Amino acid sequence: MADRANKVLKDGVLTYLYLLLYIALSSGQIFFNKWVLSSKEINFPYPLGLTLLHMVFSSVLCFMLTKVFKVLKVEEGMTLDIYSTSVIPIGAMFAMTLWLGNTAYLYISVAFAQMLKAVMPVAVFILGVAAGLEVMSCRMLLIMSVISSGVVIASYGEININWIGVVYQMGGVVGEALRLIFMEIFVKRKGLKLNPISIMYYV
C-alpha cells in the first residue's frame, strides 16, 4: 500500500515538473520569437522564414531522438494514403499557425497576443460543432460566452490595438483549432495511436 502511494506521489510530482518545464519552454519560445522578429539587435522581420526554421528544427530534433539516439520509437502503421490525406493537412495547419502567430508579433505585444489566444477553446468548440464532433448545449454556450467576454474585457484595456496584428493572431488561433480538429478526425478515428514525438516526426 505504501509503495503504491509513493508511486502515485512520484508520478504526480513528475507530471507537475513536466508541466512547469512545458510552461517555461513555451514562454521562452514566445519571447524569443518576439525578440528575433522585433529587436534591433537581430533585425529579422521575416515570420515565414522563422516558421521555416521552426519546422526544420522540429524535424531534425525528432529524427535525432527516434533514428539516431533511439530514445523514443516511432509508432508503426503509417501508410502513404494516411500520410497524404491526414498528416499533410495537419502539418499545413501547424505551419499556418506558426506563420500567422509569428507575424502577429510584428504588430502587437506578447501580452496582448496571449490574451487573444485565450479564445482558443471557443474556436475549437465551434469548429468541433461544425464538424459533428461536439454538441451545442446551453451549458457549453454559457461557458463559451464567459470566455469570449473575458477576452473582450481584457482586450479593451489594451492601449494601442493594431487590428492587423489582431487579424493575424486570430488567424493563428483558427489554424491551431483546425489542427486539433483534423487530428481528431484524421488520426484518432482511423485507429492510429501516435505519441507526440511520432506525430511531430511525421508532420
C-alpha positions in Angstrom: 0.0 0.0 0.0 2.8 2.4 0.9 4.6 1.5 -2.4 1.5 2.4 -4.3 1.1 5.7 -2.5 4.8 6.5 -3.2 4.3 5.7 -6.9 1.3 7.9 -7.1 3.1 10.7 -5.4 6.2 10.3 -7.6 4.0 10.3 -10.8 2.2 13.4 -9.6 5.4 15.3 -8.9 6.8 14.3 -12.3 3.6 15.4 -14.0 3.8 18.8 -12.4 7.5 19.1 -13.2 6.8 18.4 -16.8 4.0 21.0 -16.8 6.3 23.6 -15.3 9.0 22.7 -17.9 6.5 23.0 -20.7 5.3 26.4 -19.5 8.9 27.6 -19.2 9.9 26.4 -22.6 6.7 27.7 -24.2 7.1 31.1 -22.6 10.7 31.2 -23.6 10.0 30.4 -27.2 7.3 33.1 -27.4 9.6 35.8 -26.1 12.5 34.5 -28.2 10.3 34.8 -31.3 9.2 38.3 -30.4 12.9 39.3 -29.8 14.0 37.8 -33.2 11.3 39.5 -35.1 11.2 42.9 -33.4 14.6 43.6 -31.8 17.1 46.0 -33.3 19.9 43.6 -32.5 18.6 40.7 -34.7 16.5 42.7 -37.2 14.9 39.6 -38.8 11.3 40.7 -39.6 10.5 37.6 -41.6 7.8 35.5 -39.9 7.7 32.9 -42.8 11.5 32.4 -42.5 11.2 32.0 -38.8 8.4 29.5 -39.3 10.6 27.5 -41.7 13.4 27.4 -39.0 10.8 26.1 -36.5 9.8 23.3 -38.8 13.3 22.4 -39.7 14.4 22.4 -36.1 11.5 20.2 -35.0 12.2 17.7 -37.9 15.9 17.4 -37.1 15.2 17.0 -33.3 12.6 14.3 -33.9 14.9 12.5 -36.3 17.8 12.6 -33.8 15.6 11.3 -31.0 14.0 8.5 -32.9 16.6 7.4 -35.5 20.0 8.3 -34.1 19.8 8.1 -30.3 16.6 5.9 -30.4 15.3 7.5 -27.2 11.8 7.1 -28.5 10.2 4.7 -31.0 8.2 6.0 -34.0 4.8 4.2 -34.0 4.2 1.9 -37.0 1.1 1.8 -39.2 1.7 4.9 -41.3 0.8 4.4 -45.0 1.1 6.7 -48.0 -2.7 7.1 -48.1 -2.9 8.1 -44.4 0.1 10.4 -44.8 -1.3 12.3 -47.8 -4.9 12.6 -46.5 -4.2 13.0 -42.8 -0.7 14.1 -41.9 -0.2 16.7 -44.6 -3.4 18.7 -43.7 -2.3 18.6 -40.0 1.2 19.8 -41.0 -0.3 22.6 -43.1 -2.4 23.8 -40.3 0.6 23.7 -37.9 2.7 25.7 -40.3 -0.1 28.2 -40.8 -0.5 28.6 -37.0 3.2 29.3 -36.6 3.4 31.7 -39.5 0.3 33.8 -38.6 1.2 33.7 -34.9 4.8 34.9 -35.6 3.5 37.6 -38.0 1.2 38.9 -35.3 4.3 39.7 -33.1 5.3 42.3 -35.6 2.2 44.3 -34.7 1.1 43.5 -31.2 2.7 42.8 -27.8 3.3 39.4 -26.4 0.9 40.0 -23.6 -1.9 41.1 -25.9 -1.2 38.1 -28.2 -1.6 35.7 -25.2 -4.9 37.4 -24.3 -6.2 36.7 -27.7 -5.1 33.1 -27.6 -7.4 32.6 -24.6 -10.3 32.4 -27.1 -8.8 29.1 -28.4 -11.4 26.8 -26.6 -14.2 28.8 -28.2 -12.7 28.3 -31.7 -12.1 24.6 -31.1 -15.7 24.1 -29.8 -17.3 26.0 -32.7 -15.3 24.1 -35.3 -16.0 20.9 -33.4 -19.7 21.5 -33.6 -19.4 22.3 -37.3 -17.5 19.0 -37.9 -20.0 17.0 -35.8 -17.5 16.2 -33.0 -19.2 18.4 -30.4 -22.9 19.0 -29.5 -24.1 22.5 -28.8 -25.9 22.9 -25.4 -27.0 25.8 -23.2 -24.2 24.9 -20.7 -21.5 25.0 -23.3 -22.9 28.2 -24.9 -22.7 29.9 -21.5 -19.1 28.7 -20.9 -18.1 29.9 -24.3 -19.8 33.3 -23.7 -18.0 33.8 -20.5 -14.6 33.0 -22.1 -15.4 35.4 -25.0 -16.5 38.1 -22.7 -13.3 37.8 -20.7 -11.2 38.1 -23.8 -13.1 41.2 -24.9 -12.8 42.8 -21.5 -9.0 42.1 -21.4 -8.6 43.4 -24.9 -10.5 46.6 -24.0 -7.7 47.5 -21.7 -5.1 47.4 -24.5 -4.0 51.0 -25.2 -2.6 50.6 -28.7 -4.7 47.9 -30.6 -3.3 47.1 -34.0 -6.1 45.4 -35.9 -3.7 43.9 -38.5 -1.9 42.1 -35.6 -5.3 41.0 -34.2 -6.3 39.5 -37.5 -3.1 37.6 -37.8 -3.3 36.3 -34.3 -6.9 35.2 -34.7 -5.9 33.5 -37.9 -3.3 31.6 -35.9 -6.0 30.6 -33.4 -8.2 29.3 -36.2 -5.3 27.4 -37.7 -4.5 25.8 -34.3 -8.2 24.9 -33.8 -8.3 23.3 -37.3 -5.2 21.3 -36.5 -6.7 19.9 -33.4 -10.0 19.1 -35.2 -8.0 17.4 -38.0 -6.1 15.3 -35.5 -9.3 14.1 -34.0 -10.9 13.3 -37.4 -7.9 12.1 -39.4 -5.7 10.3 -36.8 -7.7 9.1 -33.9 -10.8 8.0 -35.9 -8.5 5.9 -38.2 -7.2 4.0 -35.2 -3.7 5.4 -35.2 -2.2 5.6 -31.7 0.6 8.0 -32.2 2.7 9.5 -29.3 3.5 13.2 -29.6 7.0 12.6 -30.9 5.6 10.3 -33.6 3.1 13.0 -34.7 5.9 15.6 -34.8 8.1 13.2 -36.7 5.6 12.6 -39.4 4.4 16.2 -39.6 
